[in-house]
Amino acid sequence: MAQTLPLGPRGTLALGRARLDRPWPELLRALATAPLRRPSLLAAATVLLVCVPTGEKDVTAAVHVTAADLASLALVALLALDLLRGRPIGLGRGAALLFTGVVAAAAAATVTSIDPAASLTGFVRLVQIFVLVPAAVLAALRDRTDLHLVLGAFVLAALIEGGVGAEQYLTHTGASYTGEPIRAVGTFGALDIMAMSGVVSYGLLAALGLGLTLPRGSWARRWLLGCAAFLVFPLAVSFSRGSWIATAVAAGVLLLKADARLALRWAGLGLAAAIVVVGGLGAGGGGVTERLDSIGSVSGGNEDHSVSDRYDLWTTARAIWADHPVTGAGPKSFPQLRDSHAPLRLSSGSDAADSTIGFEREPLLSPHNMYFLVLCEQGLVGIVAYGGLFLALLLGCLRRPGTFGPAAVGLLCWVLVDFLYADIGGTTTVLTSVILGLAAWWALPAGRTGPIGEPSA
C-alpha cells in the first residue's frame, strides 16, 4: 500500500511501498529527502538548533561555528543547488539589488581595510548574515505552511529557553546580577548574556502575531496567546533593558498593524498585567525597577557603568569613522582601533559570572550599536547600503496587507530597534538572518501574490 506525506502545492513526497514488517527504511528515506521538497524545514531547524548548548566560548576568537550556523549553511547549499539546476528561486529584482548593495559595501570596506587579512573573516560573516541566509530563507518560504513552520520554531525555541530561564531565576542558578545568581540566561551561559532574552522576545512576537491571525475562540489562538503571556516572565527576569524596549516597540507596531483598536485594548491589559506581576506579586520587581531606572543613569554617584560604557563605545565608533569616512576602517577593525580612539573612562571589559565559569572579565570588542558598527567599519557606503535594505524591508512590511504582516513587521521592528544598542555576535546571530529573510519574503514579493494576498514562489 503506497503512502504519501503531503508537502504543499508542489505535490507530495512519496514514501513508496511500506511493508508492515519493515517500515523504517521508507520513513527514513522520506525524512532524509524532505528538506529537498520543503527547504523551510532547514530554516526551522536553524531556529531550534540555537538552543543547543555550545559550552563557554572564547569571545576573542575570530570565528564561532554552531549547529545553527551549519543548518543555515545547509539551507544556503540547497539554494545554490536550485540555482545550478536552473530552478526559479523567487528572488525578485528589488531583493537582489538590495542584497548586492550590501555585498558591494562589505567588499569595498574589506579591500580598503587597515588589515585586509583580518577583515576577510568579517566579510564572510557579514555576507552570511545579511545576504546568503536571508536570501535562502526568502527562497525557502513558498506558502503559509512554510511560514507556520518557521514561526512555530521561534515559539518552540522561546518556550524551551524561557522555561530554563524561569527555572534559573526561581532556583537562583542563573548568571550573577547585583551579586545574586538570579539572571535568566537559558542554555547560553553568562558569556552570552543577551541571547536568551532575544530568543524569548522572538517567540513572544511570533506567538502574538500567529495567534492574532487565527479565529477568535479557537484552541490554537488561545494556546499561542497563552504562550506569549508566559514568555513575559522569563523576558522580565532576563534583566535585559534592550530586549524590554525592543519588545515593547515591536509588540506595539505588531498590534497596530493587526488592529488599532485591539492595540489600545492590549496596551491597557499589558500595563495592568505589568503592575500585577511586578508590583503585586513581586516577580523580580525591585530588580526590574532598578534596571529601568538605570537606562538614563550616566553621571553622578549612581551611574550605571554598563550604560556609560555603551555611550563611550558609540563615541569611539564615531571617532573611528571620522578617520575613515567613505569605506570605513574595514570589518573586524573596531577592536584594533578602540583604545586609540576611546575616552579615558571607558572600561576594559564587562563582568560576567555564573556557577560554571566563575567570574570573568569580558572584553568590549564592538560598539554595541549595529549602525555605529557599520558606520565605523564600512563608512558611508556601508551605512547607505544597509540603511537601504532595512528601510525597504520596513516600509514593505508596513505597507503590504495580509494575515502574516503583523508577525513579519513585529520581528523586523525588534531587530531594527535592538540594533540601536546591540550588534551582531553570539550564538543567536543567525536568527537575525532568518528574520531578515522572512521580512524580505513578505516585503519584497517577486511580482506575484497568492489568493490571500501573500507572496508565492
C-alpha positions as CSV (number, residue, x, y, z in Angstrom):
1,M,0.0,0.0,0.0
2,A,1.5,3.3,-1.1
3,Q,1.8,6.1,1.5
4,T,2.3,9.8,0.9
5,L,3.3,12.7,3.0
6,P,1.6,16.0,1.9
7,L,4.1,18.8,1.4
8,G,2.2,21.7,-0.1
9,P,1.3,22.9,-3.6
10,R,4.3,21.3,-5.3
11,G,2.9,17.9,-4.7
12,T,3.5,15.1,-2.2
13,L,6.6,13.2,-1.1
14,A,6.1,9.5,-1.8
15,L,7.2,7.2,0.9
16,G,6.9,4.2,-1.5
17,R,5.7,0.8,-0.7
18,A,5.8,0.5,3.1
19,R,5.8,-3.1,4.3
20,L,4.3,-3.7,7.7
21,D,7.4,-5.7,8.8
22,R,9.9,-3.1,7.6
23,P,8.5,0.5,7.7
24,W,11.6,2.3,8.9
25,P,13.8,2.4,5.7
26,E,11.0,4.0,3.8
27,L,10.3,6.5,6.5
28,L,14.0,7.4,6.9
29,R,14.3,8.0,3.2
30,A,11.3,10.2,3.3
31,L,12.7,12.2,6.2
32,A,16.1,12.5,4.5
33,T,14.7,13.9,1.3
34,A,12.0,16.1,3.0
35,P,14.3,19.3,3.1
36,L,14.7,19.0,-0.7
37,R,10.9,19.2,-1.1
38,R,10.3,21.7,1.7
39,P,13.5,23.7,2.5
40,S,11.7,25.7,5.2
41,L,12.4,22.6,7.4
42,L,16.0,23.6,7.4
43,A,15.1,27.2,8.3
44,A,13.0,25.9,11.2
45,A,15.9,23.6,12.2
46,T,18.2,26.7,12.2
47,V,16.0,28.4,14.7
48,L,15.7,25.4,17.0
49,L,19.4,24.4,16.9
50,V,20.2,27.7,18.5
51,C,19.1,26.1,21.8
52,V,21.8,23.5,21.6
53,P,24.4,24.4,24.3
54,T,27.8,25.3,22.9
55,G,29.8,25.5,26.1
56,E,31.7,28.5,27.2
57,K,33.3,30.2,24.2
58,D,36.4,32.3,23.7
59,V,34.8,35.6,22.8
60,T,38.1,36.9,21.3
61,A,38.2,34.1,18.7
62,A,37.7,35.2,15.0
63,V,35.1,32.6,14.1
64,H,32.4,30.7,16.1
65,V,30.6,27.9,14.2
66,T,27.5,26.5,15.9
67,A,24.9,23.8,15.0
68,A,22.5,26.6,13.9
69,D,25.2,28.0,11.6
70,L,25.7,24.6,10.0
71,A,21.9,24.3,9.4
72,S,21.8,27.7,7.8
73,L,24.7,26.8,5.6
74,A,22.9,23.6,4.5
75,L,19.9,25.9,3.6
76,V,22.2,28.1,1.5
77,A,23.6,24.9,-0.2
78,L,20.1,24.0,-1.2
79,L,19.6,27.4,-2.7
80,A,22.8,27.0,-4.6
81,L,21.7,23.6,-5.8
82,D,18.4,25.1,-7.2
83,L,20.4,27.8,-9.0
84,L,22.7,25.2,-10.6
85,R,19.6,23.2,-11.7
86,G,18.1,26.4,-13.2
87,R,15.1,26.4,-11.0
88,P,13.4,29.7,-10.1
89,I,14.1,30.7,-6.5
90,G,11.6,33.5,-6.1
91,L,14.2,36.2,-5.6
92,G,12.8,39.4,-7.1
93,R,14.9,42.2,-8.6
94,G,14.3,44.5,-5.6
95,A,15.7,42.0,-3.2
96,A,18.6,41.1,-5.5
97,L,19.5,44.7,-5.8
98,L,19.4,45.4,-2.1
99,F,21.5,42.3,-1.2
100,T,24.0,43.1,-3.9
101,G,24.5,46.5,-2.4
102,V,25.3,45.0,1.0
103,V,27.9,42.7,-0.6
104,A,29.5,45.5,-2.6
105,A,29.7,47.7,0.5
106,A,31.3,44.9,2.6
107,A,33.7,44.1,-0.2
108,A,34.8,47.7,-0.6
109,A,35.4,48.0,3.1
110,T,37.4,44.8,3.1
111,V,39.6,45.8,0.2
112,T,40.4,49.2,1.7
113,S,40.7,47.9,5.3
114,I,43.6,48.7,7.6
115,D,44.1,45.0,7.8
116,P,42.5,43.2,4.8
117,A,43.5,39.7,6.0
118,A,41.7,40.2,9.3
119,S,38.7,41.8,7.6
120,L,38.2,38.8,5.3
121,T,36.6,36.7,8.1
122,G,34.4,39.7,8.9
123,F,33.4,40.0,5.2
124,V,32.4,36.3,5.1
125,R,30.3,36.6,8.3
126,L,28.5,39.8,7.0
127,V,27.7,38.2,3.7
128,Q,26.4,35.1,5.5
129,I,24.2,37.0,8.0
130,F,22.9,39.8,5.8
131,V,22.8,38.2,2.3
132,L,23.2,34.5,1.9
133,V,21.0,33.2,4.7
134,P,18.2,35.8,4.3
135,A,18.1,35.0,0.5
136,A,17.9,31.3,1.2
137,V,15.1,31.8,3.8
138,L,13.3,34.0,1.3
139,A,13.6,31.3,-1.4
140,A,12.5,28.5,1.1
141,L,9.3,30.2,2.1
142,R,6.7,29.2,-0.5
143,D,3.3,29.1,1.2
144,R,1.6,29.6,4.6
145,T,2.8,26.1,5.8
146,D,6.4,27.2,5.4
147,L,5.7,30.4,7.4
148,H,4.0,28.4,10.1
149,L,6.9,26.1,10.4
150,V,9.4,28.9,10.8
151,L,7.3,31.0,13.2
152,G,6.4,27.9,15.1
153,A,10.1,27.1,15.5
154,F,10.6,30.6,17.0
155,V,7.8,29.9,19.5
156,L,9.1,26.5,20.5
157,A,12.7,27.8,20.9
158,A,11.4,30.6,23.1
159,L,9.4,28.2,25.3
160,I,12.5,26.0,25.8
161,E,14.8,28.9,26.7
162,G,12.1,30.7,28.6
163,G,11.4,27.6,30.7
164,V,15.1,27.2,31.5
165,G,15.4,30.9,32.3
166,A,12.4,31.0,34.6
167,E,13.8,28.0,36.5
168,Q,17.2,29.7,36.8
169,Y,15.6,32.8,38.3
170,L,13.3,30.8,40.7
171,T,16.1,28.5,41.9
172,H,18.9,31.1,42.0
173,T,21.0,29.1,39.4
174,G,21.3,31.8,36.8
175,A,24.0,34.4,36.0
176,S,25.1,36.9,38.5
177,Y,23.0,40.1,38.8
178,T,23.7,42.6,41.7
179,G,25.7,39.8,43.4
180,E,22.9,37.2,43.2
181,P,22.7,34.3,40.7
182,I,19.2,35.2,39.5
183,R,19.6,36.5,36.0
184,A,17.9,34.2,33.4
185,V,20.3,33.2,30.6
186,G,18.8,30.0,29.4
187,T,21.2,27.5,27.9
188,F,23.6,30.2,26.7
189,G,25.6,31.0,29.8
190,A,26.8,34.2,31.3
191,L,29.2,35.0,28.4
192,D,26.3,35.3,26.0
193,I,24.1,37.3,28.4
194,M,21.7,38.8,25.8
195,A,21.0,35.6,23.9
196,M,18.1,34.2,25.9
197,S,16.2,37.5,26.1
198,G,16.4,37.7,22.3
199,V,15.1,34.2,21.7
200,V,12.3,34.7,24.2
201,S,11.4,38.1,22.5
202,Y,11.2,36.5,19.1
203,G,9.0,33.7,20.3
204,L,6.7,36.1,22.1
205,L,6.2,38.2,19.0
206,A,5.8,35.1,16.7
207,A,3.2,33.7,19.1
208,L,1.4,37.0,19.3
209,G,1.5,37.5,15.5
210,L,0.3,34.0,14.7
211,G,-2.4,34.0,17.4
212,L,-4.0,37.1,16.1
213,T,-4.4,35.6,12.6
214,L,-6.5,32.7,14.0
215,P,-10.3,32.7,14.5
216,R,-11.5,34.0,17.9
217,G,-12.2,31.3,20.4
218,S,-10.1,28.6,18.6
219,W,-7.9,26.5,20.9
220,A,-4.8,27.3,18.8
221,R,-5.4,31.0,19.2
222,R,-5.8,30.7,23.0
223,W,-2.7,28.5,23.2
224,L,-0.5,30.9,21.2
225,L,-1.6,33.9,23.2
226,G,-1.1,32.0,26.4
227,C,2.5,31.2,25.3
228,A,3.0,34.9,24.6
229,A,1.8,35.8,28.1
230,F,4.0,33.1,29.7
231,L,7.1,34.4,27.9
232,V,6.7,37.8,29.5
233,F,8.0,36.4,32.8
234,P,11.4,35.0,31.6
235,L,11.8,38.1,29.5
236,A,11.4,40.3,32.6
237,V,13.9,38.3,34.7
238,S,16.5,38.3,31.9
239,F,17.1,41.9,33.1
240,S,17.8,42.9,29.5
241,R,16.9,46.6,29.1
242,G,17.4,46.5,25.4
243,S,15.1,43.5,24.9
244,W,12.4,45.1,27.0
245,I,12.4,48.2,24.9
246,A,12.6,46.4,21.6
247,T,9.8,44.0,22.6
248,A,7.6,46.9,23.7
249,V,8.1,48.8,20.5
250,A,7.7,45.7,18.3
251,A,4.6,44.5,20.0
252,G,3.0,47.9,19.7
253,V,3.7,48.1,15.9
254,L,2.5,44.5,15.5
255,L,-0.8,45.2,17.3
256,L,-1.3,48.5,15.3
257,K,-0.7,46.5,12.1
258,A,-3.2,43.9,13.2
259,D,-5.9,46.2,14.6
260,A,-5.6,49.7,16.0
261,R,-8.5,49.3,18.5
262,L,-7.1,46.0,19.6
263,A,-3.7,47.7,20.2
264,L,-5.2,50.2,22.6
265,R,-7.1,47.4,24.4
266,W,-4.0,45.3,24.7
267,A,-1.9,48.2,25.8
268,G,-4.2,48.7,28.8
269,L,-4.2,45.0,29.6
270,G,-0.4,44.8,29.3
271,L,0.0,47.8,31.7
272,A,-2.3,46.2,34.2
273,A,-0.5,42.8,33.9
274,A,2.9,44.5,34.5
275,I,1.6,46.2,37.6
276,V,0.2,43.0,39.0
277,V,3.2,40.8,38.1
278,V,5.9,43.3,39.2
279,G,4.2,45.3,41.9
280,G,1.7,43.0,43.3
281,L,3.4,39.6,43.0
282,G,6.9,40.9,43.4
283,A,8.3,38.9,40.4
284,G,11.7,40.5,40.2
285,G,10.1,43.8,40.9
286,G,13.0,45.5,42.7
287,G,15.5,44.4,40.1
288,V,13.2,45.3,37.2
289,T,12.6,48.8,38.6
290,E,16.2,49.4,39.2
291,R,17.1,48.2,35.8
292,L,14.6,50.5,34.1
293,D,15.9,53.5,36.2
294,S,19.5,52.8,35.1
295,I,18.8,53.4,31.4
296,G,19.3,57.2,31.7
297,S,21.8,57.0,34.6
298,V,25.1,58.1,33.0
299,S,26.5,60.6,35.5
300,G,26.7,61.2,39.2
301,G,27.2,58.8,42.0
302,N,24.5,56.3,40.9
303,E,25.6,56.0,37.3
304,D,25.4,52.6,35.7
305,H,28.8,51.8,34.1
306,S,27.3,49.4,31.6
307,V,25.3,52.3,30.2
308,S,28.1,54.9,30.3
309,D,30.4,52.3,28.7
310,R,28.0,51.9,25.9
311,Y,27.8,55.6,25.2
312,D,31.6,55.8,25.3
313,L,31.8,53.0,22.7
314,W,29.4,54.9,20.4
315,T,31.8,57.9,20.8
316,T,34.7,55.7,19.9
317,A,32.9,54.4,16.8
318,R,32.2,58.0,15.6
319,A,35.9,58.9,16.1
320,I,37.0,55.9,14.1
321,W,34.5,56.8,11.3
322,A,35.9,60.4,11.2
323,D,39.3,58.9,10.2
324,H,37.8,56.6,7.6
325,P,34.6,58.3,6.4
326,V,33.9,56.7,2.9
327,T,34.5,52.9,3.2
328,G,35.3,52.7,6.9
329,A,38.3,51.0,8.6
330,G,37.3,47.5,7.5
331,P,35.3,44.6,9.0
332,K,36.7,43.4,12.4
333,S,38.8,46.6,12.7
334,F,37.0,48.1,15.7
335,P,38.9,46.1,18.4
336,Q,42.2,47.2,16.9
337,L,41.3,50.9,16.8
338,R,39.2,51.1,20.0
339,D,41.9,52.0,22.5
340,S,43.4,54.7,20.3
341,H,40.0,56.5,19.9
342,A,38.2,55.7,23.2
343,P,37.6,58.1,26.1
344,L,39.8,57.5,29.1
345,R,36.9,56.5,31.3
346,L,35.9,53.5,29.1
347,S,36.2,50.3,31.0
348,S,38.4,47.5,29.7
349,G,35.5,45.0,29.8
350,S,32.3,43.9,31.4
351,D,31.8,41.5,34.3
352,A,30.3,38.0,33.8
353,A,29.8,35.4,36.4
354,D,27.8,32.2,37.0
355,S,28.3,28.8,38.6
356,T,30.0,27.4,35.5
357,I,32.6,30.0,34.6
358,G,33.0,31.7,38.0
359,F,34.0,35.3,37.5
360,E,35.3,36.5,34.1
361,R,36.1,39.9,32.5
362,E,34.6,40.0,29.0
363,P,36.4,42.4,26.6
364,L,34.3,45.1,24.8
365,L,35.1,44.3,21.2
366,S,32.3,46.1,19.4
367,P,30.4,49.5,19.8
368,H,27.2,47.7,20.9
369,N,25.2,49.5,18.2
370,M,24.9,47.9,14.7
371,Y,24.5,51.3,12.9
372,F,27.7,52.7,14.5
373,L,29.5,49.4,13.8
374,V,28.6,49.6,10.1
375,L,29.5,53.3,10.0
376,C,33.0,52.9,11.5
377,E,33.9,49.7,9.7
378,Q,32.2,50.2,6.3
379,G,31.8,54.0,6.2
380,L,29.1,56.0,4.4
381,V,29.0,53.4,1.6
382,G,28.1,50.7,4.1
383,I,25.5,52.7,6.0
384,V,23.7,53.7,2.8
385,A,23.6,50.0,1.7
386,Y,22.4,48.6,5.0
387,G,20.1,51.5,5.6
388,G,18.5,51.0,2.2
389,L,18.0,47.3,2.9
390,F,16.4,47.9,6.4
391,L,14.2,50.8,5.2
392,A,12.9,48.8,2.2
393,L,12.0,45.9,4.4
394,L,10.3,48.0,7.0
395,L,8.3,50.0,4.5
396,G,7.4,46.9,2.6
397,C,6.2,45.1,5.7
398,L,4.2,48.1,6.9
399,R,2.6,48.7,3.5
400,R,1.7,45.2,2.5
401,P,-1.7,43.8,3.6
402,G,-2.2,40.2,4.6
403,T,-2.6,37.9,7.5
404,F,1.1,37.4,8.2
405,G,2.1,41.1,8.1
406,P,1.9,41.7,11.8
407,A,4.3,38.8,12.7
408,A,6.8,39.9,9.9
409,V,6.8,43.6,10.9
410,G,6.9,42.8,14.6
411,L,10.0,40.6,14.3
412,L,11.7,43.1,12.0
413,C,11.0,46.0,14.2
414,W,12.5,44.1,17.2
415,V,15.8,43.7,15.2
416,L,15.9,47.3,14.0
417,V,15.3,48.7,17.5
418,D,17.7,46.3,19.1
419,F,20.4,47.4,16.7
420,L,20.3,50.8,18.4
421,Y,22.1,49.3,21.4
422,A,23.4,45.9,20.2
423,D,25.1,44.4,17.1
424,I,25.7,41.0,15.6
425,G,27.7,38.5,17.5
426,G,27.0,35.5,19.6
427,T,25.1,32.2,19.2
428,T,21.8,33.8,18.2
429,T,23.1,36.0,15.4
430,V,21.8,33.6,12.7
431,L,18.3,34.2,14.0
432,T,18.7,37.8,12.7
433,S,19.3,36.3,9.2
434,V,16.1,34.2,9.4
435,I,14.1,37.3,10.4
436,L,15.5,39.4,7.6
437,G,14.7,36.6,5.1
438,L,11.1,36.3,6.5
439,A,10.7,40.1,6.3
440,A,12.1,40.1,2.7
441,W,9.7,37.4,1.7
442,W,6.8,39.5,2.9
443,A,8.0,43.0,1.9
444,L,9.7,42.2,-1.4
445,P,7.5,39.7,-3.3
446,A,8.7,38.6,-6.7
447,G,5.9,40.3,-8.6
448,R,3.2,37.8,-7.8
449,T,0.7,37.2,-5.0
450,G,-1.3,34.3,-3.8
451,P,-5.1,34.2,-3.4
452,I,-4.9,35.5,0.1
453,G,-2.6,38.4,-0.6
454,E,0.5,36.6,0.4
455,P,3.7,36.2,-1.7
456,S,4.0,32.9,-3.6
457,A,7.0,31.4,-5.3
